[in-house]
Amino acid sequence: MSIKQTTLGDTFLTRSGSGRPILLLHGSGPGATGMSNWTLAMDELARDYDVLVPDLVGYGQSAHPDPSPQGMRRWMRVWVDQLIGLLDRLDIARTHLVGNSLGGAIALHLLMEAPERFDKVALMGAVGAPTRLTPELDRIWGFYDDPTPAAMKNSIRWFSYDEGFIADRLDEVARMRLEAALRPEVRRSFESLFPAPRQRHLDELVVPASALKRIRNPVLLIHGRDDAVVPLDTSLHLLQHLADVRLHAVGRCNHWTQIEHADTFHALLRSHFAGSKP
């Protein structure tokens, strides 16, 4: 399957496949990009779907505003405008939507603002619900307090339940993520996103319960039972308040369901998205 990469406005986009579109939104880790989160999912889904994997503004090869927005609410406005603008540029009226972690919170804000642009939705380890900052997430968002290879390795370990599946490539993956994270513009954006104290950023990402109950898009929640970065309680909150929702919790799984349990993750997405109206 051929992969195309292009820059459209502020967005660096990786695209593959054909058919109904699916928009995949990545998480917030240092050095994260669309493809660092979604390489396996793109390979799987592009056999039947038009898979769109953008770098969020402030990440990877997308734009890095200078000066950077201050505060999570302002960043959220940038991301919502970025993604709706991307769909407009691609002449896509409606798409499936998948959000990982921070990408899950962005997905919820998109549904709150423009639900008519999206069909079925999957949220994996999503923030956007009330939760307390874990020590792991505090260290991940505070990566630039100690931007070293050792710190990057630890952040990767904290995403996984059992690092054995990546042990032989841990040094290589950490090196690649560190190289991406240390680009000056990437560092500037990240440091403006997550300054201490960091609990406030989680609080600003919360979608009110009164807004959640008005979302009518079918939503699948996928969460690692053992998630130490974003606890399962966040998905339990969404399960309680979203109207059309189901939850699949994966045992022996931390924050990287799409990598640690890729076959399960892909099967869940395919089942959820099957049978949608054209």
TIKE-6673 format. One record per residue: x, y, z of N, C-alpha, C, O in turn; residue in three letters. Coordinates in steps of 0.02 Angstrom, whole numbers, plus 50000, padded with zeros to 5 digits. Example, Ala and Ser with C-alpha at 12.3 -4.5 7.8 and 13.67 -1.06 7.14 Angstrom:
# residues 2
506604971650390506154977550390506604983550390507124983450423ALA
506424988850354506844994750357506455000250394506705005750402SER
# end
This chain:
# residues 278
500424994150000500005000050000500445006250000500885006950043MET
500335010749952500755016749948500575021750002499985022450020SER
501075025150027500995030250078501195036950048501735037550019ILE
500765041950056500905048550031500975053350090500585053150137LYS
501475057650086501575062650137501595069550105501925070550054GLN
501235074150135501185080850106501055085850162500865083950217THR
501165092250147501015097550194500435101650165500485104250109THR
499895102150203499305105950183499205111350235499005109950292LEU
499335117550217499285122950266499765121850323500375121250312GLY
499515121550384499925120450444500055113150459500405111550508ASP
499785108550418499765101450437500205097150393500155097350331THR
500645093250424501005087950390500575081650395500405079450450PHE
500405078850337499925073350333500235067250301500545067650248LEU
500135061450333500295054950303499635051650285499175051350326THR
499595049050224498955046350199499075039950161499555039450123ARG
498625035150171498695028850134498005025550128497575026350171SER
497915021750074497305017850065496765021650027496875027250002GLY
496175018550023495605021549990494975018750022494995013850058SER
494415022050009493785020150039493555025550087493725031350079GLY
493145023550136492905028350186493495031150225493945027350243ARG
493515037750238494085040550275494055039050350493515038550380PRO
494645038350379494735037750452495295042650471495835042350443ILE
495155046950519495625051850544495905049450610495525048350657LEU
496575048550614496905045950674497295051550708497725054550677LEU
497155052750772497465058250810497935055350862497745051050902LEU
498555057750862499075054950906499055057950975498685062650989HIS
499475055151020499525057251089500065062551099500325065451052GLY
500225063751164500595069751183501315068751202501645073551222SER
501585062651197502265061451221502795065451186502695067651129GLY
503375066451218503915070151186504165066551124504285060451125PRO
504235070151069504445067251006503895063650969504025060550918GLY
503275063850994502725060350961502555063550894502615069550885ALA
502345059250847502075061450783501485056850766501355051950802THR
501135058450713500605054050692500855046950680500555042150704GLY
501395046250643501635039550625501975035950683502005029850683MET
502235039550732502525036150790501975032650830502115027650863SER
501365035050826500795031850860500445026750816500185021750842ASN
500415027950751499925024450710500205020350652499835018550607TRP
500855018950651501135015150595500775008450586500585006750530THR
500695004650640500374998050635499644998650614499414994850572LEU
499295003450642498585004350624498505006450552498045004250518ALA
498955010750528498915012750457499015006750412498645005750364MET
499515002750426499644996850385499034992250382498884989450329ASP
498684991550438498104987150441497494990250408497174987050366GLU
497334996450425496704999450403496725001750331496205002150298LEU
497325003350305497365005950236497175000750184497095002450125ALA
497094994450204496844989450157496124990750136495904988650083ARG
495754994250179495034995350166494795002450176494225004050159ASP
495225006850202495015013650218495525018650191496095016950177TYR
495295024850186495735030450170495975033250237495605036850271ASP
496585031550257496835032950324497225039550325497705040350287VAL
497015044150367497315050850372497655051450439497335050850491LEU
498315052650438498715052950499499095059650500499645060050473VAL
498805064850530499155071250534499615071650595499495068250645PRO
500135075650591500485078150650500075084050676499925088650638ASP
499915084050740499585089850769500045095950764500655095350766LEU
499745101850756500145108050762500515107950829500215106450881VAL
501165109650827501575109250887501955102750894502345101850940GLY
501835098150847502175091650847502455090150778502205092550727TYR
502995086250778503275083550716503415088850664503715094050678GLY
503175087450603503325091850547502755096650530502785100250480GLN
502245096850573501725101950565501995108650592502545109050618SER
501595113850585501805120550605501925121050680501605117550720ALA
502385125550698502545126950768502475134450778502935138250763HIS
501895136650803501775143850809502305147250852502515144550903PRO
502515153150830503005157050868502785164450868502825167750816ASP
502545166950925502545163850991502025158250997501525158150962PRO
502165153551043501715147951053501095150251091501125154751132SER
500525146951078499935148351120500085146851193500485142551209PRO
499765150551238499865149551309499225146751339498705149951337GLN
499275140751368498695137651399498375132551355498355133351294GLY
498125127151386497835121551348497215123551309497085120751256MET
496825128251335496215130351298496405133451231496075132251181ARG
496935137551231497145140651168497435135451120497305135851060ARG
497815130651146498065125351103497485121251074497495119351016TRP
496975119951115496405116051091496065119751033495855116550985MET
495995126351037495705130050981496135129250918495865128550864ARG
496795129350926497245128350869497115121550837497055121050776VAL
497075116250878496995109450852496305108350820496265105450766TRP
495785110750852495115109950822495085113550754494845110650706VAL
495335119650751495345123350688495795119750637495615119450578ASP
496365117150659496815113550614496465107650581496505106750520GLN
496115103650621495835097350595495215098450554495125095150503LEU
494785103150573494215104850531494455107850466494195106350412ILE
494975112050470495255114950409495555109750364495515110250303GLY
495875104550393496155099150353495605095450315495675094150256LEU
495055093850349494505090450316494225094750259494055092250206LEU
494175101250271493935105750219494405105650159494175105350102ASP
495055106050170495545106050116495505099550075495605099550015ARG
495365094050109495325087550076494625086150048494505080950017LEU
494165090850058493475090150034493145083950063492795080250028ASP
493265082750128492975077050163492415079850208492555083450256ILE
491805078050193491235080550231491145076950297490915079950346ALA
491345070550300491215066450359491715060750362491875057850310ARG
491975059350421492485054150428492405050550495492135053350543THR
492635044350497492745041050562493315044550598493705048150567HIS
493355043550663493835047250704494115042650758493735039250793LEU
494775042650765495115038750817495585043450854495995046850823VAL
495545043550921495985047850961496335043951015496025040151052GLY
496985044951020497405041651070497615046651123497945051651106ASN
497435045551186497675049651242497475056951233496885058551234SER
497955061451223497785068451208497355068851146496885072851143LEU
497495064651096497085064451036496355062651052495905064651016GLY
496245058751106495565057151127495205063351152494615064351137GLY
495555067551191495255073751214495095078351156494575081551155ALA
495555078751107495425082851048494815080151011494405084150987ILE
494755073551005494175070550972493535072651007493045074350973ALA
493525072551073492925074451110492745081851098492165083551091LEU
493255086151095493125093151080492865094151009492445098450996HIS
493125090150962492855090450894492125088350892491715091350857LEU
491955083150930491255080850932490805085950966490225086550948LEU
491065089551015490685094751049490545100551002490015103751006MET
491025101950957490965107850914490685106450845490305110450819GLU
490865100750816490655099350746490475091950738490785088450699ALA
489975089450775489815082350773489605079850704489685073950688PRO
489345084450663489105082450596489675080650549489555077750496GLU
490305082250567490875080650525491145073650538491605071350504ARG
490855070050587491135063650607490595058350611490015059750628PHE
490795052250596490335046650598490475042750663490285045050717ASP
490785036950658490935033050718491615035050746492065037350710LYS
491685034150812492265036750848492545031350893492175027650924VAL
493215030950897493555026550945494055030650984494455034450956ALA
494035029951050494485033551095494895028551134494625023951165LEU
495555029251132496005024451164496405027851218496815032251205MET
496295025751281496665028751337496585036251339497065039951352GLY
495975038651327495855045751315495865049751380495615047451432ALA
496155055751377496015060851427495415064951403495155063751349VAL
495205069751445494605073451429494065072251481493535075351478GLY
494205067751529493775066551587494145068651650494765068851649ALA
493795070251704494145072151766494605066551789494405060751794PRO
495235068251804495715063351828496285066951863496405072851851THR
496645063251905497225065951938497855064351898497905059051867ARG
498315069051898498955068151863499355062551896499485062751956LEU
499545057551856499955052051883500685054151882500885058451843THR
501095051051926501815052451923502125051151855502575054751833PRO
501875045951821502145044251755501995049851705502445051851667GLU
501365052251704501195057551656501555064051674501755067851629LEU
501635065351738502005071351759502715071251732502975076351709ASP
503045065351736503735064751709503735065251633504185068251604ARG
503245062251600503215062451527503125069651503503475071851458ILE
502645073251533502535080151513503095084751537503195090151510TRP
503475082551587504045086351611504705083951583505235084951612GLY
504675080751525505265077551495505845082451489506425080451500PHE
505715088651471506265093351458506605095851522507085099651518TYR
506365093751580506745094851641507385090751642507865092451675ASP
507375085151604507955080651600507935077051533507805071051530ASP
508065080751478507975077851411508555073451389508955075351347PRO
508605067651419509165063151408508925056551378508335055051380THR
509385052651349509185045951325508875041651379508405037951366PRO
509135042051441508865037951495508135040051510507715035751521ALA
508005046551511507325048851524506855046751468506275044951482ALA
507085046851406506665044751350506515037251355505955035151342MET
507015033251373506895026051381506375024751435505935020551426LYS
506425028451490505945027451544505245029251521504765025651537ASN
505165034651484504495036551461504205031251416503605029851419SER
504615028151374504375022651331504175016651373503665013451360ILE
504585015051424504415009451468503745010651503503355005951511ARG
503615016851523502995018251560502385017651516501825016951543TRP
502455017751451501885016851406501695009451399501145007951376PHE
502135004951418502014997851405501934993951470502234995651521SER
501534988651468501444984251525502054979751533502294978551588TYR
502304977151476502884972751475503324974951417503144973951359ASP
503894977951432504304980751379504654975351337505024976951290GLU
504534969051352504854963651315504724963951241505154962151201GLY
504124966351221503954966451150504374971551112504414971251050PHE
504694976251148505094981351114505814981351140506204985751121ILE
505994976551182506644976751216507224976951166507724980451178ALA
507174973251111507724972951064507794979351023508294980350989ASP
507274983651026507284989850987507234996051031507175001651006ARG
507274995051098507165000651143507665006351132507485012151130LEU
508305004551124508815009751114508685013551049508745019651047ASP
508505009950997508385013150932507765017650934507785023350910GLU
507225015150965506615019150969506735025351012506515030850994VAL
507095024551068507245030251111507675035351075507575041351083ALA
508155033051036508585037550999508185041550948508275047650942ARG
507735038250912507335041650861506865046750893506785052350869MET
506545044750949506085049350983506465055251012506225060951010ARG
507065053951040507455059351069507675064251015507655070351025LEU
507895061650958508105065950903507525070450881507625076350867GLU
506925067550876506345071550857506175076750911506005082450896ALA
506225074650974506035079051030506505084951038506305090251062ALA
507135084251018507635089451029507675094450972508085099150975LEU
507265093650920507215099050870506985105350906506505105050943ARG
507315111050895507155117050934506425119050933506145120950984PRO
506105118650874505415120750869504945115950905504435117950934GLU
505115109350904504725104450940504775105551016504275105351051VAL
505375106851039505475108151110505105114551131504785114551184ARG
505135119751091504785125951109504035124751116503725127151164ARG
503745121151069503035119751072502855115651133502375117151169SER
503235110351146503085105751201503135109351268502705108551311PHE
503655113351277503745116851340503195121951352503015123251409GLU
502915124751299502365129351307501705125651321501245128451351SER
501665119351299501075115351310501005113151383500465113351411LEU
501565110951414501515107351477501965110151532502315106351564PHE
501955116751544502345119351601502035117051667501435115851672PRO
502455116551719502205114951786501835120951814501975126651796ALA
501345119751859501075113351883500615110351829500235113951798PRO
500655103751819500355100651760499645098151770499305096551720ARG
499405097651831498705095551841498225100251805497705098051781GLN
498395106551800497945111451769497825109851696497285111351669ARG
498315106751662498225105051591497695099651583497275099951538HIS
497715094651627497195089451626496505092551640496015090751608LEU
496485097151689495845100251706495565104151648494955104151637ASP
495995107551610495755111651554495525107351494495165109751450GLU
495745101051492495535096551438494855093351450494565090451404LEU
494585093951512493965090451529493385093151487493285099251483VAL
493005088651458492375090351424491815089651476491745084251505VAL
491415094751487490895094451539490405088751526490265087051469PRO
490145085851580489665080351574489055082551534488765078551498ALA
488845088851541488265091351505488385091451429487915090951391SER
489025092051409489195091751337489265084451315489055082851259ALA
489545080251356489625073151338488945069951323488895066251274LEU
488435071351363487795067951353487455070151289486995066851266LYS
487675075751260487375078151198487725075351136487475076251080ARG
488285071851145488635068751089488255062451069488155057951110ILE
488035062051007487635056350984488035051650939487775046450919ARG
488645053350922489055048850880489185042350919489305042550979ASN
489165036550885489345030350919490085030350938490515031550896PRO
490235029051002490915029351028491115022651057490765019851099VAL
491695020251036492015014451066492595016851109493045020351084LEU
492595014951172493155016451217493595010251223493345004851236LEU
494245011151214494735005751222495245008051273495525013451266ILE
495365004051324495815006351377496185000351407495894995151418HIS
496835001351418497224996251453497024996051527497015001251560GLY
496864990151551496674989451622497214992051668497064994651722ARG
497844991351647498414992951690498744999551670499335000651683ASP
498365004051639498635010351615498855014651674498455016751715ASP
499515015851678499805019951732499885027251711500065031451753ALA
499765028751648499835035551622499175039251626499125044651653VAL
498655036151597497965038751601497535033151628497365028551591VAL
497345033351691496995027751722496335026051689496005030251658PRO
496145019651695495515017151667494915021151691494405021451656LEU
494955024351749494395028351774494155033651725493575035551725ASP
494605036151683494395041251634493885038251586493375041551571THR
494005032251561493525029051516492885027051552492345027251523SER
492935025251616492325023751654491885029951661491275029451659LEU
492195035751669491815042051671491475043251604490885045051603HIS
491835042351549491535043351483490975038251471490475039951441LEU
491075032151494490555026951487489915029051522489365027651498LEU
489985032451578489405034551617489025040251583488415040651591GLN
489375044551546489055050751523488925051051448488465054651427HIS
489295047351406489145047451334488505043551320488345038851356LEU
488145045451268487495042451254487545035651220487235030851242ALA
487935035251167487995029151126488705026651132489145028751095ASP
488825022251180489515020751200489585013551224489125010651253VAL
490165010751211490355004351242491095004551257491475008351227ARG
491295000451305491985000451330492284993551324491954988551342LEU
492904993151299493284986951299493924988251338494354992051316HIS
493994984951395494604985551436495054979551421494814973851418ALA
495704980751413496174975551393496644974051451497004978551474VAL
496634967851475497074965851529497794965251508497954964351449GLY
498254965851557498974965651545499164970651490499544969151444ARG
498894976651498499004981851448499044988551482498624990151524CYS
499544992451465499634999151492499335004251443498745003651426ASN
499715009151421499445014851382499515013851307499265017951268HIS
499825008451285499965007351214499565001551186499854996951157TRP
498905001751194498484996251169498614995051095498644989351073THR
498695000451056498754999750983499414996550963499494994550905GLN
499884995851010500534992750996500604986251035500784981051006ILE
500464986351100500524980351141500024974851122500184968951124GLU
499424976951103498894972251084498604974251017498004975351009HIS
499044974850968498854977550903498304973450870497834976350842ALA
498344966850872497834962750839497144964050870496644964750834ASP
497114964250937496484965650971496234972550953495644973450939THR
496674977450954496494984350939496204984850868495684987950858PHE
496544981950820496314982350751495644978850741495204981350706HIS
495554973050774494924969450768494354973550798493804973550771ALA
494474976950853493964981150884493774986950838493184988450830LEU
494274990150808494124995650762493724993150703493224996350683LEU
493924987650674493574985150614492844983450631492394985050592ARG
492744980250688492064978450708491644984750720491054985050701SER
491944989650751491574995850767491394999750704490845002450699HIS
491855000050656491745004150597491345000550543491115003650495PHE
491254994050550490924990150497490184992150492489854993650542ALA
489934992250432489224993250421488995000350425488395001750430GLY
489475005250422489265012150426488905014250361489035011550308SER
488455018950368488105021450308488585025550266489005029150293LYS
488535025150200488975029050156488785036450158489095040550125PRO
# end
